[in-house]
Amino acid sequence: MAKSPETEHPNKAFGWAAKDKSGLLSPFHFSRRNNGENDVTVKILYCGVCHTDLHTIKNDWGFSYYPVVPGHEIVGIATQVGKNVTKFKEGDRVGVGVITGSCQSCESCDQDLENYCPQMSFTYNAIGSDGTKNYGGYSDTIVVDQRFVLRFPEGLPSDSGAPLLCAGITVYSPMKYYGMTEPGKHLGVAGLGGLGHVAVKIGKAFGLKVTVISSSPNKEDEAINRLGADSFLVSTDPQKMKAAIGTMDYIIDTVSAVHALFPLLGLLKVNGKLVTLGLPEKPLELPIFPLVLGRKMVGGSDIGGMKETQEMLDFCAKHNITADIELIKMDEINTAMDRLAKSDVRYRFVIDVANSLSRM
């Protein structure tokens, strides 16, 4: 007989979970495994609220299995480390991101690309290496294999630094891989949400000229004056879009709704690159003529490996890059999810777990 979440492991844990596709989160008692010889136990201080959390609690993608404790932008303090753990000690400030397991022996893992390992396991809504279910960061503690724990650099704030563990690496990794870091080149950022606003900051830190491409004219002021973009292009203005044709070297497309790629491809110069990071629920139409006639490329990317995620955190600490956040209490999470669904957040909710999650 299957054990209940509360008795599955020896250590009591508490968080908030969605129990069905209504997506409503409520208090949830469960358990965590003992700290193994390669593990780090983390007392969770803060956890960012990612769009993936919203998609998962509502089963938008069709592979949620309940109960789901979301949360993969976790910052906390190491409270226990196993005897084989070399990189961390008790009391260290650490991060846990989107993945907490992989086979550690395949070609991808050997290249520090654990995020592309066929046996990679997500921090929540997945099965861990011991065959039990993973529960995420909307909770008081988490136990993670040291390979998937990150050193949180000094000077990087715990609360506004938390979203970098997903949003930060999701834009940093493709910029590095696709060679979108050459100072002076022109980067377009489509969509100014959780990913987009971090992409603007990272782009500027690489020395790029950055233009935000958005359907919301009311975001212009904050794109330029608050986030530091060089210019702002309203995607629904045909005159302005026409004037911008062939002006960009790279575009990072963070839009998660179904949208047309043709206008974005038109903005690219010859040899331009469009990298898509949003995950629309239906396939997008890919026009081939602009690709062929301009030797353009469309690519994708999904977070990054552990080594690169650490590199990204260090880069952000060095350049004072954080997410713009709204700090919420745990019991405000359902209202926050409703607002996230309407894109009513500038630009990432972060839960103040340590100060607001109290056992019921």
Rosetta blueprint (number, residue, H / E / L):
1 M L
2 A L
3 K L
4 S L
5 P L
6 E L
7 T L
8 E L
9 H L
10 P L
11 N E
12 K E
13 A E
14 F E
15 G E
16 W E
17 A E
18 A E
19 K L
20 D L
21 K L
22 S L
23 G L
24 L L
25 L E
26 S E
27 P E
28 F E
29 H E
30 F E
31 S E
32 R E
33 R L
34 N L
35 N L
36 G L
37 E L
38 N L
39 D E
40 V E
41 T E
42 V E
43 K E
44 I E
45 L E
46 Y E
47 C E
48 G E
49 V E
50 C L
51 H H
52 T H
53 D H
54 L H
55 H H
56 T H
57 I H
58 K L
59 N L
60 D L
61 W L
62 G L
63 F L
64 S L
65 Y L
66 Y L
67 P L
68 V E
69 V L
70 P L
71 G L
72 H L
73 E L
74 I E
75 V E
76 G E
77 I E
78 A E
79 T E
80 Q E
81 V E
82 G L
83 K L
84 N L
85 V L
86 T L
87 K L
88 F L
89 K L
90 E L
91 G L
92 D L
93 R E
94 V E
95 G E
96 V E
97 G L
98 V L
99 I E
100 T E
101 G E
102 S L
103 C L
104 Q L
105 S L
106 C L
107 E H
108 S H
109 C H
110 D H
111 Q L
112 D L
113 L L
114 E H
115 N H
116 Y H
117 C L
118 P L
119 Q L
120 M L
121 S E
122 F E
123 T L
124 Y L
125 N L
126 A E
127 I E
128 G L
129 S L
130 D L
131 G L
132 T L
133 K E
134 N E
135 Y L
136 G L
137 G L
138 Y L
139 S E
140 D L
141 T E
142 I E
143 V E
144 V E
145 D E
146 Q H
147 R H
148 F H
149 V E
150 L E
151 R E
152 F L
153 P L
154 E L
155 G L
156 L L
157 P L
158 S H
159 D H
160 S H
161 G H
162 A H
163 P H
164 L H
165 L H
166 C L
167 A H
168 G H
169 I H
170 T H
171 V H
172 Y H
173 S H
174 P H
175 M H
176 K H
177 Y H
178 Y L
179 G L
180 M L
181 T L
182 E L
183 P L
184 G L
185 K L
186 H E
187 L E
188 G E
189 V E
190 A E
191 G L
192 L L
193 G L
194 G H
195 L H
196 G H
197 H H
198 V H
199 A H
200 V H
201 K H
202 I H
203 G H
204 K H
205 A H
206 F L
207 G L
208 L L
209 K E
210 V E
211 T E
212 V E
213 I E
214 S E
215 S L
216 S L
217 P H
218 N H
219 K H
220 E H
221 D H
222 E H
223 A H
224 I H
225 N H
226 R H
227 L L
228 G L
229 A L
230 D L
231 S E
232 F E
233 L E
234 V E
235 S L
236 T L
237 D L
238 P H
239 Q H
240 K H
241 M H
242 K H
243 A H
244 A L
245 I L
246 G L
247 T L
248 M E
249 D E
250 Y E
251 I E
252 I E
253 D E
254 T L
255 V L
256 S L
257 A L
258 V L
259 H L
260 A L
261 L L
262 F H
263 P H
264 L H
265 L H
266 G H
267 L H
268 L E
269 K E
270 V E
271 N E
272 G E
273 K E
274 L E
275 V E
276 T E
277 L L
278 G L
279 L L
280 P L
281 E L
282 K L
283 P L
284 L L
285 E L
286 L L
287 P L
288 I L
289 F H
290 P H
291 L H
292 V H
293 L H
294 G H
295 R L
296 K L
297 M E
298 V E
299 G E
300 G E
301 S L
302 D L
303 I L
304 G L
305 G L
306 M H
307 K H
308 E H
309 T H
310 Q H
311 E H
312 M H
313 L H
314 D H
315 F H
316 C H
317 A H
318 K H
319 H L
320 N L
321 I L
322 T L
323 A L
324 D L
325 I E
326 E E
327 L E
328 I E
329 K L
330 M H
331 D H
332 E H
333 I H
334 N H
335 T H
336 A H
337 M H
338 D H
339 R H
340 L H
341 A H
342 K L
343 S L
344 D L
345 V L
346 R L
347 Y L
348 R E
349 F E
350 V E
351 I E
352 D L
353 V H
354 A H
355 N H
356 S H
357 L L
358 S L
359 R L
360 M L
